[in-house]
Amino acid sequence: MKRGAGRLDVEEAASLEAAVAWAIRRVPISNGEMELCHELRRSFVHVKMNLLPICMEVSFFPGKVLLTRRSEPLNECLSPRAQDLQGGNGDDHFRQREHASNSFEREGQGSGGSQSSTNPRNIIVPTANNENMSPDSQKLSLGARATDSARVTKFTKELSRSVVILDRREGVLSRKRLEYLDSVAQFYDIPDSERSDDEIGMLRQIAVDCPRTVPDVTFFQQAQIQKSLERILYTWAIRHPATGYVQGINDLVTPFLVVFLEEHLEGDMENWNVSDLSTQVLSNVEADCYWCLSKLLDGMQDHYTFAQPGIQRLVFKLKELIQRIDEPVSRNMEEQGLEFLQFAFRWFNCLLIREIPFHLVTRLWDTYLAEGDSLPEFLVYISASFLLTWSEKLQKLEFQEMVMFLQHLPTQNWSHHELEMVLSRAFMWHAMFNSSPSHLAS
């Protein structure tokens, strides 16, 4: 599947910031490209420049972002409107555009944003010509499209040469971590007398479920990890009253916990000891896990509301998909009276975490996070691919044998190879059927 290139002449936009904003709205790009675009837009907001004294061209292709410096002089590149803005109205024009910036830009600005943006030390005024550039840099700036690695190099050089990217991630992280700690103090660190009966019951259920989280990995049985899980889950449930806590959400925290702790602990996970970490580091990891869980579940909250309609919808789609892809398996399941809810409900509830060895979970979640808001629909194809790994066996089993088999799938010795095969088939079927729902009609 191909996506057409999106191009915008900066002469008409008068600034690279406007070009990037146009591309974000008009061109289908990936999550990675979107983040690069937002970095570009944020840089212009901080540096307080409306006009870019460099004419550039922005092109987006699947997996690629290309910035090309144009060799025309500045006055030739800028449109008449841009030249007028150079005469003194650029500041007012930018303030109007900045006021209309989207919430994504406003969120990370904070109280320190204005100080950093007006500090002369934080601004590099770009040059409008290439006289001072090295021959290699000129070749990169003016050259045609090259390999992917060359594009990355070119993008990096152009970006660093034109403006300083004021990285606000640390400021946003600090603010989010403090917000989480405030929530813990407000909702968790209080006596039971200040909680309702429902909240007390929910906290007790979480305390029961935490020791059951990934029981075959001893690391998760450490007391500090159990307490962190309890705080994360309870705080999330209180802040999302429409959902509350549902069994299975506890498993969804574990991949984030492992990934963030890998930055601070070395060696095999079985040998990790969180007592080696400072209280501050553990607190930061806990807060980051909370926000990652919140982001993940924002796109699938109906999976965990009353009666879990989101999961039931996915189970129905899975049944349709299996009927279309592997009719013998579907027919045998129907003849034996096996309902998909009897085994697939847990798959969708826990996102397959309980079905594969834990050392493969982070690889699986790479795909989950890459899908973004499309994850729920893609889960159907991953589950279908996972189930049909044992197609031949499932065609021959009777009801009781099939139930026992699907509840204890033989994945203990799986490696990345088997998981990659599952994901590859899922991508293939997604490309074949997702845009052609009539093909799934019974």
C-alpha positions in Angstrom: 0.0 0.0 0.0 1.4 3.3 -1.1 0.9 6.8 0.1 1.4 9.8 -2.2 4.0 12.4 -1.4 2.8 15.6 0.2 4.6 18.8 -0.9 4.3 22.4 0.1 6.3 25.2 -1.4 7.5 27.4 1.5 7.1 30.4 -0.7 3.4 30.1 -0.2 3.6 29.4 3.5 6.2 32.0 4.5 7.7 29.7 7.1 8.8 26.2 7.7 6.5 26.0 10.8 3.5 26.6 8.6 4.7 24.0 6.1 5.0 21.4 8.8 1.6 22.3 10.2 0.1 21.9 6.7 1.7 18.5 6.3 0.5 17.3 9.7 -3.1 18.2 8.7 -3.0 17.0 5.1 -0.6 14.1 4.6 -1.0 10.6 6.1 2.2 10.1 8.1 3.4 7.6 10.7 3.7 8.2 14.4 7.4 8.6 14.2 7.1 11.2 11.4 4.4 12.9 13.4 6.7 13.3 16.4 9.4 14.8 14.2 6.9 17.3 12.9 5.8 18.3 16.3 9.5 18.8 17.3 9.8 21.1 14.3 6.7 23.0 15.2 7.7 23.3 18.9 11.1 24.7 17.9 9.6 27.6 16.1 7.2 28.3 18.9 10.1 28.6 21.3 12.5 30.5 19.2 9.7 33.1 18.4 10.5 33.3 14.8 7.7 33.7 12.3 9.9 33.9 9.2 12.5 31.4 8.4 15.3 33.0 6.4 16.0 29.8 4.6 13.7 28.4 1.9 13.1 24.8 2.5 10.9 22.1 1.0 9.3 19.4 3.2 8.4 16.0 1.7 6.8 13.0 3.4 6.9 9.5 2.3 6.1 6.2 4.2 8.9 6.0 6.9 10.8 9.0 5.6 10.9 12.8 6.2 12.9 14.9 3.8 13.9 18.5 4.4 15.6 20.1 1.4 17.3 23.5 1.6 16.7 25.5 -1.5 19.5 27.6 -3.1 17.4 30.6 -4.1 18.1 33.9 -2.3 15.9 34.8 0.6 14.0 37.6 -1.1 13.3 35.4 -4.1 12.0 32.5 -1.9 9.7 34.5 0.3 6.3 35.4 -1.1 5.2 39.1 -1.2 3.2 38.5 2.0 6.4 37.1 3.7 8.4 40.1 2.5 5.8 42.5 4.0 6.0 40.6 7.3 9.7 41.2 7.3 9.0 44.9 7.4 7.9 44.8 11.0 4.6 43.0 11.3 6.1 39.6 11.7 6.0 39.7 15.5 2.3 40.5 15.7 1.5 37.9 13.0 3.4 35.3 14.9 1.7 36.1 18.2 -1.7 35.6 16.5 -0.5 32.2 15.1 1.0 31.2 18.4 -2.3 32.0 20.2 -4.1 29.7 17.8 -1.6 26.9 18.3 -3.1 23.5 19.2 -3.2 22.1 22.7 -0.3 19.8 22.1 2.0 22.8 21.7 0.5 24.6 24.7 0.7 21.6 27.1 4.5 21.5 27.2 5.1 25.2 27.2 4.5 25.7 31.0 5.7 28.6 33.1 9.3 28.2 32.0 8.6 28.2 28.3 8.4 32.0 27.9 11.7 32.5 29.7 13.6 30.0 27.6 12.0 31.3 24.4 13.0 34.9 25.0 16.5 34.1 26.2 19.0 35.2 23.5 21.3 32.4 24.4 18.6 29.9 23.3 18.3 31.4 19.8 20.5 30.7 16.8 19.6 33.0 13.9 20.0 31.0 10.7 21.8 32.2 7.7 20.2 32.7 4.4 23.1 31.6 2.2 25.4 28.6 1.8 28.7 30.4 1.6 29.9 29.2 4.9 28.8 25.7 4.4 31.3 22.9 3.8 31.1 21.2 0.3 29.7 18.1 1.9 27.0 20.1 3.7 26.1 21.8 0.4 25.9 18.5 -1.3 23.6 17.2 1.4 21.5 20.4 1.4 21.0 20.6 -2.4 21.2 17.0 -3.4 18.3 14.9 -4.5 16.8 12.1 -2.5 19.3 9.5 -1.3 19.1 6.5 0.9 17.1 6.4 4.1 20.2 6.9 6.3 21.2 9.9 4.2 17.7 11.4 4.7 18.1 11.0 8.5 21.5 12.7 8.3 20.2 15.4 6.2 17.2 16.1 8.4 19.4 16.2 11.5 21.9 18.6 9.9 19.2 20.9 8.5 17.4 21.0 11.8 20.5 21.7 13.9 21.7 24.4 11.5 18.5 26.4 11.3 17.3 26.5 14.9 18.0 25.2 18.3 15.5 22.5 19.3 14.6 23.4 22.9 13.9 20.0 24.3 10.9 20.3 26.7 10.6 16.6 27.5 12.4 17.0 30.9 10.0 19.8 31.9 6.9 17.9 30.8 8.2 14.7 32.6 8.8 16.6 35.8 5.3 18.1 35.7 3.6 14.8 35.0 5.6 13.0 37.7 4.6 15.7 40.2 1.0 15.4 39.1 1.1 11.6 39.7 2.6 12.0 43.1 -0.2 14.6 44.0 -2.8 12.0 42.9 -1.2 9.3 45.0 -1.2 11.6 48.0 -4.8 12.6 47.4 -6.3 9.1 46.6 -4.0 6.4 47.9 -2.2 7.7 50.9 -5.4 8.3 53.0 -7.0 6.2 55.7 -9.8 3.8 54.8 -12.2 5.9 56.8 -12.0 8.5 54.0 -12.8 6.0 51.3 -16.2 4.8 50.1 -17.2 1.1 50.4 -16.7 0.7 46.7 -13.2 2.2 46.9 -12.2 -0.1 49.8 -13.5 -3.1 47.9 -11.5 -2.1 44.8 -8.3 -1.6 46.7 -8.7 -5.0 48.3 -9.2 -6.6 44.9 -6.1 -4.9 43.5 -4.1 -6.1 46.6 -5.2 -9.6 45.8 -4.4 -9.4 42.0 -0.9 -7.9 42.4 0.8 -11.1 43.7 -0.9 -12.9 40.7 0.8 -10.6 38.2 3.2 -12.6 36.0 3.6 -15.3 38.7 6.3 -17.2 36.8 8.7 -14.1 37.0 10.1 -13.8 40.5 11.0 -10.1 40.0 7.3 -9.1 40.1 7.0 -10.8 43.5 9.2 -8.2 45.2 7.4 -6.2 47.8 8.3 -2.8 46.4 7.2 -3.8 42.9 3.9 -5.1 44.3 3.4 -1.8 46.1 4.1 0.2 43.0 1.7 -1.8 41.0 -1.0 -1.3 43.7 -0.5 2.5 43.7 -0.5 2.7 39.9 -3.7 0.6 39.5 -5.6 2.2 42.3 -4.8 5.7 41.2 -5.7 5.0 37.6 -9.0 3.4 38.7 -10.0 6.4 40.9 -9.2 8.8 38.1 -11.2 6.8 35.6 -14.5 6.2 37.4 -16.3 5.1 34.3 -14.0 2.1 34.0 -12.6 1.5 37.5 -10.4 -1.4 38.1 -10.9 -4.6 36.0 -8.9 -7.8 36.5 -6.4 -8.0 33.7 -5.3 -4.3 33.7 -2.6 -5.3 36.3 -0.9 -7.3 33.5 -0.8 -4.3 31.2 1.5 -2.3 33.5 4.3 -4.9 33.5 5.9 -4.3 30.1 6.2 -0.6 30.9 7.7 -1.4 34.2 10.4 -3.7 32.7 11.3 -1.2 29.9 11.8 1.7 32.3 13.7 -0.3 34.8 16.1 -1.6 32.2 17.6 1.8 32.1 18.7 1.5 35.7 19.2 -2.2 36.3 21.7 -4.5 34.5 21.8 -8.2 33.8 19.0 -10.7 33.6 15.6 -9.6 34.9 15.4 -12.6 37.2 18.4 -11.1 39.1 17.1 -7.6 39.4 16.7 -6.1 42.9 14.8 -2.8 43.2 16.4 -2.2 46.5 19.5 -1.2 44.5 17.5 1.8 43.2 17.1 5.1 44.9 13.7 6.2 46.0 13.6 9.0 43.5 14.4 6.7 40.5 11.7 4.2 41.6 9.2 7.0 42.0 10.0 8.3 38.5 9.6 4.9 37.0 6.3 4.4 38.8 4.9 7.7 37.5 6.1 7.0 34.0 4.4 3.6 34.0 1.2 5.3 35.2 1.1 7.8 32.4 2.0 5.1 29.8 -0.9 2.9 31.0 -3.2 5.9 30.8 -2.2 6.6 27.3 -2.6 2.9 26.2 -6.1 2.6 27.8 -7.4 5.9 26.5 -8.0 4.2 23.1 -9.7 1.2 24.5 -11.7 2.2 27.6 -14.8 0.4 26.4 -12.8 -2.8 26.8 -13.1 -2.3 30.6 -16.4 -0.6 31.1 -19.5 -2.4 32.3 -20.1 -5.7 30.3 -16.8 -4.9 28.4 -18.5 -4.2 25.1 -15.3 -3.4 23.3 -13.9 -6.9 24.0 -17.1 -8.6 22.9 -17.0 -6.7 19.7 -13.5 -7.8 19.0 -14.4 -11.5 19.8 -17.2 -11.3 17.2 -14.8 -9.9 14.6 -12.3 -12.6 15.4 -15.0 -15.3 14.7 -15.9 -13.7 11.4 -12.2 -13.5 10.4 -11.5 -17.1 11.2 -14.5 -18.2 9.2 -13.0 -16.4 6.2 -9.4 -17.4 6.6 -9.7 -21.0 7.8 -13.1 -22.5 7.3 -12.1 -26.0 8.5 -11.1 -24.7 11.9 -14.2 -22.6 12.2 -16.4 -25.5 11.2 -14.9 -27.8 13.7 -15.3 -25.3 16.5 -18.9 -24.8 15.6 -19.6 -28.5 15.5 -18.0 -29.0 18.9 -20.0 -26.1 20.3 -16.9 -24.1 21.3 -17.6 -20.4 21.7 -14.9 -17.9 21.0 -15.6 -16.0 24.2 -14.5 -19.1 26.1 -10.8 -18.5 25.1 -10.5 -15.2 23.2 -11.9 -13.0 26.0 -8.8 -13.4 28.1 -6.6 -12.8 25.0 -8.2 -9.4 24.4 -8.5 -8.6 28.1 -4.8 -9.1 28.8 -3.5 -8.3 25.2 -2.0 -11.9 25.0 0.5 -11.2 27.8 -0.5 -14.4 29.6 -0.3 -16.5 26.4 3.4 -16.1 25.5 6.7 -16.2 27.5 7.3 -12.9 29.2 10.6 -12.2 27.5 8.7 -11.9 24.2 6.1 -9.4 25.6 8.2 -6.3 24.9 8.6 -7.3 21.3 4.8 -7.8 21.0 4.2 -4.4 22.6 6.5 -2.7 20.1 3.8 -3.6 17.5 1.0 -2.6 19.8 2.4 0.9 20.5 3.3 1.4 16.8 -0.3 0.8 15.9 -1.4 3.7 18.1 -5.2 4.3 18.0 -5.6 1.5 15.5 -4.5 -1.1 18.0 -8.0 -2.6 18.9 -8.7 -3.5 15.3 -5.2 -4.9 14.7 -5.6 -7.0 17.8 -8.2 -9.1 15.9 -5.7 -10.0 13.3 -2.9 -10.8 15.8 -5.3 -13.1 17.7 -6.4 -14.8 14.4 -2.8 -15.4 13.4 -2.0 -16.6 16.9 -4.9 -19.1 17.0 -4.2 -20.5 13.5 -0.7 -21.3 14.4 -2.2 -24.6 15.5 -4.7 -24.8 12.6 -4.1 -28.5 11.8 -4.4 -29.6 15.4 -7.6 -27.6 16.0 -9.3 -29.3 13.1 -9.0 -32.6 14.8 -9.7 -31.9 18.5 -13.0 -32.5 20.3 -14.6 -30.0 22.6 -12.9 -30.9 25.9 -9.5 -31.4 24.4 -9.9 -28.1 22.5 -10.8 -26.2 25.6 -7.8 -27.5 27.6 -5.5 -26.9 24.6 -6.5 -23.3 24.2 -6.2 -22.6 27.9 -2.7 -24.0 28.0 -1.1 -23.3 24.6 2.3 -24.8 24.0 4.3 -21.5 23.8 6.7 -22.0 26.6 9.6 -22.6 24.2 8.8 -19.9 21.8 11.5 -17.6 20.6 11.3 -14.3 18.6 11.0 -16.3 15.4 7.6 -17.8 16.2 6.3 -14.4 17.4 7.6 -12.7 14.3 5.7 -15.3 12.2 2.5 -14.5 14.1 2.9 -10.7 13.5 3.8 -11.1 9.9 0.7 -13.1 9.2 -1.4 -10.5 11.1 0.0 -7.7 9.0 -0.7 -9.6 5.8 -4.3 -10.4 6.7 -4.8 -6.8 8.0 -3.8 -5.5 4.5 -6.0 -8.0 2.8 -9.3 -7.7 4.8 -9.3 -4.6 6.9 -10.3 -2.2 4.1 -12.6 -4.8 2.5 -15.1 -5.8 5.2 -17.4 -7.4 2.6 -14.9 -10.1 2.2 -15.6 -11.1 5.8 -19.3 -11.6 5.2 -20.6 -15.0 6.1 
